[in-house]
Every structure is written in structure tokens, then in C-alpha cells.
Amino acid sequence: MKKILIVEDEAILLRALSDRCREEGFDVLEAKDGEDGLSLALEEHPDLILLDILMPKMDGIAMLQNMRQDEWGKHVPVIILTNVTDSATVAKGMDAGIAGTYDYLVKTDWSLADVMKKIRAKLGMK
């Protein structure tokens, strides 16, 4: 069973993503801020991370930058889910993400089905 870490501070969205991932057969870990997300990621080594950018305590970009300093964290696939469309922030996320291990979805542009397709693609599943 593949393990997914969802790092999202919006409770309703966190619940919707978690429920859908569990329905699809994934083991789900949840964090409501970047600090908890980073700790869980480094402790649990999930197969994939869904990551919000704007969060309390530590934002998603800082979490990603810190995680990429760890040997395991350099390679884990990350899908950034955010409402931020500012090109400078997107570029910063891409720089922190390291090519091939990162993807980006703007929250207003996707459905839960879209997220599940992206997760399966990143994990090499059909």
C-alpha cells in the first residue's frame, strides 16, 4: 500500500483529499502546517507528498527546501496544491522541487479526480 502525506492547512480540503486517497486504497498521513509536514515526511518516508504553499509555521516552499536537504527527501515526488499563481512563487517552488520529482496544481483548476490521476501518474500506477 502506497503512503501519501497531505500537508494542507484548510481543514475541509485536507479531509476531502484524505478521504478520497483512502477510498483509492492509499495509506494517508496528514499535517496542517509545514513544520509538522516536514517532521512526518522525514520520519515516515511517504511515497508521495501533496503540499500546500501558504501555511502557518512553515510554508510549503520552506518545507520542500528543508526536505530536499535529506537524502531520502531529494527524490520523493511532490505535488504542490495551491491557489498561488504568482510566477515568482511558482519559479521558487520549481527551484526547490528538483526536476522530475515535483508537479504543480492550482486549487481552483482541478477536481479530486484530477488529483488522483496526477498521484497515480507520479507513482507509476494506472
ChimeraX commands (.cxc) that place a marker at each C-alpha (Angstrom):
marker #1 position 0.00,0.00,0.00 radius 0.5
marker #1 position 1.45,3.35,-1.08 radius 0.5
marker #1 position 1.71,6.04,1.59 radius 0.5
marker #1 position 0.73,9.65,0.86 radius 0.5
marker #1 position 1.41,12.64,3.10 radius 0.5
marker #1 position -1.06,15.51,2.69 radius 0.5
marker #1 position 0.17,18.83,4.07 radius 0.5
marker #1 position -2.75,21.29,3.98 radius 0.5
marker #1 position -3.99,23.88,6.49 radius 0.5
marker #1 position -7.56,24.12,5.13 radius 0.5
marker #1 position -9.45,21.52,7.19 radius 0.5
marker #1 position -12.21,20.90,4.62 radius 0.5
marker #1 position -9.75,20.38,1.78 radius 0.5
marker #1 position -7.49,18.21,3.95 radius 0.5
marker #1 position -10.47,15.97,4.83 radius 0.5
marker #1 position -11.67,15.75,1.22 radius 0.5
marker #1 position -8.21,14.81,-0.08 radius 0.5
marker #1 position -7.60,12.35,2.76 radius 0.5
marker #1 position -10.96,10.64,2.34 radius 0.5
marker #1 position -10.54,10.32,-1.43 radius 0.5
marker #1 position -7.00,8.94,-1.13 radius 0.5
marker #1 position -8.17,6.37,1.44 radius 0.5
marker #1 position -11.06,5.38,-0.86 radius 0.5
marker #1 position -8.48,4.82,-3.61 radius 0.5
marker #1 position -6.53,2.46,-1.34 radius 0.5
marker #1 position -3.71,4.70,-0.14 radius 0.5
marker #1 position -2.35,4.89,3.41 radius 0.5
marker #1 position -2.73,8.59,4.35 radius 0.5
marker #1 position -0.75,10.80,6.73 radius 0.5
marker #1 position -1.97,14.34,7.49 radius 0.5
marker #1 position -0.24,17.55,8.58 radius 0.5
marker #1 position -1.77,21.02,8.99 radius 0.5
marker #1 position 1.43,23.05,8.67 radius 0.5
marker #1 position 4.90,22.85,7.17 radius 0.5
marker #1 position 6.68,22.05,10.44 radius 0.5
marker #1 position 4.52,19.01,11.15 radius 0.5
marker #1 position 4.67,18.05,7.47 radius 0.5
marker #1 position 8.46,18.11,7.44 radius 0.5
marker #1 position 8.68,16.02,10.63 radius 0.5
marker #1 position 6.20,13.45,9.33 radius 0.5
marker #1 position 7.89,13.29,5.92 radius 0.5
marker #1 position 11.36,12.66,7.35 radius 0.5
marker #1 position 10.01,10.19,9.92 radius 0.5
marker #1 position 7.54,8.21,7.78 radius 0.5
marker #1 position 9.09,8.47,4.27 radius 0.5
marker #1 position 5.81,8.59,2.32 radius 0.5
marker #1 position 5.78,7.54,-1.35 radius 0.5
marker #1 position 4.34,10.92,-2.38 radius 0.5
marker #1 position 3.53,14.30,-0.80 radius 0.5
marker #1 position 0.63,16.63,-1.60 radius 0.5
marker #1 position 1.85,20.03,-0.40 radius 0.5
marker #1 position 0.15,23.40,0.05 radius 0.5
marker #1 position 2.35,26.51,-0.21 radius 0.5
marker #1 position 0.65,29.04,2.08 radius 0.5
marker #1 position 0.54,27.57,5.59 radius 0.5
marker #1 position 1.26,28.60,9.18 radius 0.5
marker #1 position 4.56,28.00,10.99 radius 0.5
marker #1 position 6.48,26.97,7.83 radius 0.5
marker #1 position 5.26,27.47,4.28 radius 0.5
marker #1 position 5.36,24.73,1.66 radius 0.5
marker #1 position 8.39,26.15,-0.17 radius 0.5
marker #1 position 10.46,26.19,3.05 radius 0.5
marker #1 position 9.28,22.67,3.88 radius 0.5
marker #1 position 10.27,21.47,0.42 radius 0.5
marker #1 position 13.67,23.17,0.61 radius 0.5
marker #1 position 14.36,21.61,4.03 radius 0.5
marker #1 position 13.16,18.19,2.93 radius 0.5
marker #1 position 15.35,18.24,-0.20 radius 0.5
marker #1 position 18.42,18.51,2.05 radius 0.5
marker #1 position 17.75,14.96,3.31 radius 0.5
marker #1 position 18.98,12.07,1.14 radius 0.5
marker #1 position 15.54,10.43,1.04 radius 0.5
marker #1 position 13.84,13.80,0.63 radius 0.5
marker #1 position 15.78,14.63,-2.53 radius 0.5
marker #1 position 13.80,12.09,-4.53 radius 0.5
marker #1 position 10.27,11.83,-3.11 radius 0.5
marker #1 position 7.63,13.01,-5.59 radius 0.5
marker #1 position 5.76,16.16,-4.52 radius 0.5
marker #1 position 2.59,17.63,-5.97 radius 0.5
marker #1 position 2.12,21.24,-4.90 radius 0.5
marker #1 position -1.54,22.20,-4.45 radius 0.5
marker #1 position -2.07,25.93,-4.06 radius 0.5
marker #1 position -4.04,29.00,-5.03 radius 0.5
marker #1 position -0.80,30.90,-5.64 radius 0.5
marker #1 position -0.41,31.71,-9.32 radius 0.5
marker #1 position 2.34,34.33,-8.94 radius 0.5
marker #1 position 5.12,33.37,-11.37 radius 0.5
marker #1 position 7.91,34.21,-8.92 radius 0.5
marker #1 position 6.44,31.84,-6.32 radius 0.5
marker #1 position 5.95,29.13,-8.96 radius 0.5
marker #1 position 9.59,29.53,-10.03 radius 0.5
marker #1 position 10.73,29.31,-6.39 radius 0.5
marker #1 position 8.72,26.10,-6.00 radius 0.5
marker #1 position 10.28,24.68,-9.14 radius 0.5
marker #1 position 13.78,25.54,-7.91 radius 0.5
marker #1 position 13.08,23.85,-4.57 radius 0.5
marker #1 position 11.32,20.89,-6.19 radius 0.5
marker #1 position 14.21,19.44,-8.22 radius 0.5
marker #1 position 13.33,18.35,-11.75 radius 0.5
marker #1 position 11.22,15.25,-12.17 radius 0.5
marker #1 position 10.08,14.95,-8.56 radius 0.5
marker #1 position 7.63,17.81,-8.45 radius 0.5
marker #1 position 4.36,18.88,-10.03 radius 0.5
marker #1 position 2.07,21.88,-9.53 radius 0.5
marker #1 position -1.74,22.20,-9.47 radius 0.5
marker #1 position -3.66,25.42,-8.84 radius 0.5
marker #1 position -6.53,24.57,-6.44 radius 0.5
marker #1 position -9.22,26.35,-8.46 radius 0.5
marker #1 position -8.29,24.42,-11.62 radius 0.5
marker #1 position -8.68,20.78,-10.50 radius 0.5
marker #1 position -11.12,18.20,-9.22 radius 0.5
marker #1 position -10.42,15.31,-6.83 radius 0.5
marker #1 position -10.43,13.01,-9.87 radius 0.5
marker #1 position -7.67,15.15,-11.45 radius 0.5
marker #1 position -5.58,14.91,-8.28 radius 0.5
marker #1 position -5.99,11.11,-8.19 radius 0.5
marker #1 position -4.84,10.86,-11.83 radius 0.5
marker #1 position -1.79,13.00,-11.04 radius 0.5
marker #1 position -0.97,10.91,-7.95 radius 0.5
marker #1 position -1.23,7.65,-9.88 radius 0.5
marker #1 position 0.94,9.05,-12.69 radius 0.5
marker #1 position 3.62,10.23,-10.25 radius 0.5
marker #1 position 3.63,6.81,-8.54 radius 0.5
marker #1 position 3.74,4.94,-11.87 radius 0.5
marker #1 position 0.28,3.44,-11.33 radius 0.5
marker #1 position -2.64,3.14,-13.73 radius 0.5
marker link #1:1,2 radius 0.2
marker link #1:2,3 radius 0.2
marker link #1:3,4 radius 0.2
marker link #1:4,5 radius 0.2
marker link #1:5,6 radius 0.2
marker link #1:6,7 radius 0.2
marker link #1:7,8 radius 0.2
marker link #1:8,9 radius 0.2
marker link #1:9,10 radius 0.2
marker link #1:10,11 radius 0.2
marker link #1:11,12 radius 0.2
marker link #1:12,13 radius 0.2
marker link #1:13,14 radius 0.2
marker link #1:14,15 radius 0.2
marker link #1:15,16 radius 0.2
marker link #1:16,17 radius 0.2
marker link #1:17,18 radius 0.2
marker link #1:18,19 radius 0.2
marker link #1:19,20 radius 0.2
marker link #1:20,21 radius 0.2
marker link #1:21,22 radius 0.2
marker link #1:22,23 radius 0.2
marker link #1:23,24 radius 0.2
marker link #1:24,25 radius 0.2
marker link #1:25,26 radius 0.2
marker link #1:26,27 radius 0.2
marker link #1:27,28 radius 0.2
marker link #1:28,29 radius 0.2
marker link #1:29,30 radius 0.2
marker link #1:30,31 radius 0.2
marker link #1:31,32 radius 0.2
marker link #1:32,33 radius 0.2
marker link #1:33,34 radius 0.2
marker link #1:34,35 radius 0.2
marker link #1:35,36 radius 0.2
marker link #1:36,37 radius 0.2
marker link #1:37,38 radius 0.2
marker link #1:38,39 radius 0.2
marker link #1:39,40 radius 0.2
marker link #1:40,41 radius 0.2
marker link #1:41,42 radius 0.2
marker link #1:42,43 radius 0.2
marker link #1:43,44 radius 0.2
marker link #1:44,45 radius 0.2
marker link #1:45,46 radius 0.2
marker link #1:46,47 radius 0.2
marker link #1:47,48 radius 0.2
marker link #1:48,49 radius 0.2
marker link #1:49,50 radius 0.2
marker link #1:50,51 radius 0.2
marker link #1:51,52 radius 0.2
marker link #1:52,53 radius 0.2
marker link #1:53,54 radius 0.2
marker link #1:54,55 radius 0.2
marker link #1:55,56 radius 0.2
marker link #1:56,57 radius 0.2
marker link #1:57,58 radius 0.2
marker link #1:58,59 radius 0.2
marker link #1:59,60 radius 0.2
marker link #1:60,61 radius 0.2
marker link #1:61,62 radius 0.2
marker link #1:62,63 radius 0.2
marker link #1:63,64 radius 0.2
marker link #1:64,65 radius 0.2
marker link #1:65,66 radius 0.2
marker link #1:66,67 radius 0.2
marker link #1:67,68 radius 0.2
marker link #1:68,69 radius 0.2
marker link #1:69,70 radius 0.2
marker link #1:70,71 radius 0.2
marker link #1:71,72 radius 0.2
marker link #1:72,73 radius 0.2
marker link #1:73,74 radius 0.2
marker link #1:74,75 radius 0.2
marker link #1:75,76 radius 0.2
marker link #1:76,77 radius 0.2
marker link #1:77,78 radius 0.2
marker link #1:78,79 radius 0.2
marker link #1:79,80 radius 0.2
marker link #1:80,81 radius 0.2
marker link #1:81,82 radius 0.2
marker link #1:82,83 radius 0.2
marker link #1:83,84 radius 0.2
marker link #1:84,85 radius 0.2
marker link #1:85,86 radius 0.2
marker link #1:86,87 radius 0.2
marker link #1:87,88 radius 0.2
marker link #1:88,89 radius 0.2
marker link #1:89,90 radius 0.2
marker link #1:90,91 radius 0.2
marker link #1:91,92 radius 0.2
marker link #1:92,93 radius 0.2
marker link #1:93,94 radius 0.2
marker link #1:94,95 radius 0.2
marker link #1:95,96 radius 0.2
marker link #1:96,97 radius 0.2
marker link #1:97,98 radius 0.2
marker link #1:98,99 radius 0.2
marker link #1:99,100 radius 0.2
marker link #1:100,101 radius 0.2
marker link #1:101,102 radius 0.2
marker link #1:102,103 radius 0.2
marker link #1:103,104 radius 0.2
marker link #1:104,105 radius 0.2
marker link #1:105,106 radius 0.2
marker link #1:106,107 radius 0.2
marker link #1:107,108 radius 0.2
marker link #1:108,109 radius 0.2
marker link #1:109,110 radius 0.2
marker link #1:110,111 radius 0.2
marker link #1:111,112 radius 0.2
marker link #1:112,113 radius 0.2
marker link #1:113,114 radius 0.2
marker link #1:114,115 radius 0.2
marker link #1:115,116 radius 0.2
marker link #1:116,117 radius 0.2
marker link #1:117,118 radius 0.2
marker link #1:118,119 radius 0.2
marker link #1:119,120 radius 0.2
marker link #1:120,121 radius 0.2
marker link #1:121,122 radius 0.2
marker link #1:122,123 radius 0.2
marker link #1:123,124 radius 0.2
marker link #1:124,125 radius 0.2
marker link #1:125,126 radius 0.2
view
